[in-house]
């Protein structure tokens, strides 16, 4: 009833899971990941305990293959399970139990495991693999995962239809304010086009919950500072810091005001000039 991809980024710094299903809130059951340890998707007749157990095995030094073996050895219902795991080194494994509803199966490669059950056919996982491998390895892992999911959906996806989707990506220092490892943690729990909605949320996640790159940072010169002050005051704020807090752009403006993200500056100019024009 689900198709997913578990993967490590080409640079070995990120791990993630993307999943979609004709099932309510699939993100609640399927994905788990911890930076440096790896990631897991548990599905079909999902054993949600696998998530914590697999990560514990990986933390103890087990490879993905050993972790999977231990999970299945301890589970009498292993024939009803489907699991994909990628460990910290990028080793990938997948298991499809013999009792999973057809079509069910997987493909595994260097740094990725793709699996699904109750699918339109084997072309779903094949197209997901093709899209993932064809994507730019230098792109964000979240972007590559979404490309794979879109390809799977286009190939027929879950043959029962659509309902939910989710994505979880981890990387050291990637969380809000750099305080944890969660780069992306998004869920579309009930939606007629869950992957389309997931893509929209991913764009917002990038803007509001990720830090600016060096290329995105524009130094605030005295001339630009004057312009910024005029624009934020036109919007009813005392200074840039007040406007930034109001709009939730804290991760894209320097705390000292020494630089501003180019996308945020574009937004400020558009909204500020509109407000200034309205004043006249």
N, C-alpha and C positions, 0 to 999 in steps of 0.2 A: 504493500500500500504506500510505498515510499521510495524515492530515489535520492541519493546523496553522493557527495564527494568529500573525502577527507584528504587533506594535502599539506605538504610543507612547501614554503616558498623556495624558489631557486637559489636565493642567497642564504638559505638555512636559518633565517631569523624569525620567520612567522609560521604559525600552524593554524589550520582552520577547518571548519566544517560548514557546508551549505546543504540544505535539505528542503524538499517540497513533498507535499502529500495531499491526498483527499482524506484529511484527518484533522480534527480540531487541534490547534496549537502544537504542531509537530515539534516546534523548538523547545517545548517543555520536556519532551521525552528523549529526543535523539542525540543532540550534540553535547560534547564536553571537550575541553582542551585546557592545557596549562603550558605556558611558554617554556621552552627547553625540554619538557617532558614529551609532548606530543598531543594527538587529538584522536577522538573516537566518535563513531556514529553507531548507535544501537537501534535496530529497527525490526521490521516484520512483527512478530510477537515480541516486542521490545522488552528486554530485561534492563530496566533503568539502573539497576544496581551495578551493571557492567561498567558504567561510566566511572564511578569512584573506584571500583576494583581495578579497572584497567590502568587508570592513572597511578594508583598505588603500586601496581606491579612495575610500571615504567619508572616510577620514582626509586624503586628498589634496584634498578639496573637491568630489568628485563627488556629484551627487544620486543618489537611489535609481535613477532611470531610466537615468542615464549608467552607473552601476556595473553594473546588469543588462546593459546593452548590451555593455559591455566583457567581462563574463563569457561571454556567449553567443558573441560574435565569436571568442573564443579557444578555443571548445570544439566539436570536430567532432561530439560526441554530444549537442548541444543539444536535439535532438528527443526525447531520452529523459529530459530533466531537468524538474524542477519546482522553482521558486524563488520565494520571497516576500521582499521587502526593504522596510524602513521606515528612512528616514534620520533624521538629527538634527533636521530641521525638520518631520518628520512626513509627508513625501512617501512614498507607498507604491506599489509595483509588484509584479506577479506574472507569472510565465511558466509556461505548461504546454506542453510539447513535444508535437508531433503524434503521437509514438510512445508516449506514456504510456498505461498500461492504463486502460480505461474502468471506471466513469465517472471522468473527470478534468477539473478546471476550477478556477476561482477567482472571488472577488469582491474588489474593492478599493474602499476609501473613504478618507475623510480620516483619516489616522493609522493605517490598518490594511490588511493583506493577508491574506486567508484562502484556503487552497488545499488540494486533496486529490486523491488518485488511488486507483484500485481501491475506489471508494466505492459505497455503496448507491444513490446518485443525486445529482442537483444539490441536492436538499433538504438534504443534509448541510451544505454551505457556506452555503446560504440561512439555515438555522436558526442556524448559528453567528453569522452577521452579525446576525440579528435579536436574539439573546441579548446579543451584545456591545453593540449600540446601545441596548438596553433597560436595560442595567445602569447603576448609579449612577456617573456620571463622577467623583464625588469619592471613590469607593472605591479601594482599592489596585488597581494594575494586575493583580497576580496574581489577585485575586478576580474581576476582569472576564474575564481569560483563561480561568480555570477554568469560569466560567459559559458561555462560548462552547464550550469543549470538551465540557462535559456536554450541551449542546444538540445538538452534532454527533453525539455518541454516541447520544442518544435518537432521532435521525433515521435511524440505521442505521450511521453511522460507516464504518469499514473493513469491506467486505462479507465479508472472510475471517475476521473475528473480532477478538479483543483479545489483546494480549500485553504491551505496554509503553507508558509515557507519560513525559513530562518537562516541566519548566518552567525557564526561565532568565529572570530579571528583573534589570536593572541600573539603578543610580541613584547619582549621586555621593555618596560618604560613607555608603553604605548597608551596607557589609560588616561583618563581625564587628569590633566595636570601632571602627567607622567608618573602617577603614584601607584599604578598596578600594571597588569599585562593585557588588559582587555582593549584591543583596538577596535573591534566591531562586535556588538552583541545586539542583534536586531531580530525581531519576531513579527511576522504577520500572521495572526492567529486565526482569522476567519475573513476571507476576502475572495471575490469572484476571480481576480487576477493577482494572486499572491506574489508571483515573481516580479510583475510590473511594479507592484507596490513596494516590494523589497528593494528594487533598483532606485525608486524615488527616495526611500529612507536612507539608502547607502550614500546618496549624494548629500543629503542633509547631515549625515554622520560625519562625512569628510569635512564639511564646512564648519560644523559646530563642535565636534569632539575630537578633532585631530589638530596637531600643532602645525604651524606654518613651516615650510621648507625655507632654506636660505634664499632660494630663488624667488620665493613669494614675498620676502620682506623688503619693504620700501622704506629707506631712511626718512625720518621726519625732519626736514630742514626747517629753518625759521619761516620760510615762505609757506611751506605745506602746513606747518603748525597753525599759522594764521588762518589758512583756508579751513582746516579741520575745526578749529574753534568756532568759526562763523557757522559752519554747517551743523555741528552738534547743538549749538545754541538755537539755531533755527528750528531744530527738532525738540527744543525744550529742555536741554540738558546743560549743566554747568560747564562740563569739560569732556574730553574724550573718555576718560576713565568711567565717568557716570554713564555715558552713552553705551560704552562697551558692556558694562554690567547689565544694563537694561536689555540689550539685544543678545546677550549670552555669547559674545565674541572674545571672551577672556583669553582663549588659547591662540588668538590670531592678532593680538596687539601686545606690544612689549609692556610689562608692568610700569616701566619708566616712561613710556610714551616715545621711545627712541625710534621705533619702527612700527609700521602698520602693514598688515597683509594686503596684497594688491586687490584681492577679491572683496575684502571688507571695505577698502577705500572706494571701490567702484559702487558698492551698495550705499555707502555713506554719501557719495556725491549724487547718486540718483535720488535718494530719499531726501537728502538735505536741500538740494537745489529745488526740488518740488515744494518742500515746505517753505523755503525762502521766497519762492515765486508766489506762493499763496498769501504770504504776509503782505505783499504789495497790493 
